[in-house]
């Protein structure tokens, strides 16, 4: 293989490997920045979700699954409560 194809392959592998970690870190930082009252009104526990995200990140697949659940299911509920839409 040529130098360019090796470079493209390396960039592709790094992108695929770092995507789950980036998603997990994004979910963890989002969970950490939400105020406690938002979590309480949403009926969720901030400490539990942060711990689950953190420990699931130790396994790539687990981190990807838990971060996706948080970002797609829990975060929209928190955003709704924070903006005043109580359900």
Steps between C-alpha positions, in 0.01 A plus 500: 500500500603853442555772755164667429300179536678421830415847625134467399480158666656633821264798512203270441601260776561783747162654417314172546679420825464846655132549408360285787732670749401845377130411522545371856692810607234722343225316690695517827568873466138569410378304803746683726396847390126454562383653831375267774149648489462396135585142587260503796209637296569249223493216753855391419814470714801695378757304700368168373508605135846652529634184668339273241639706212845513660525127572345399167768706324755244622358264239468657159173332408345564842600864488353539155170340603460689829604834349253449215219419744582810703527731200190369320261429791606673822652824372182608312302456823751712691499769233119511507493539878774762493308705244184486712303224328400276789342173398 
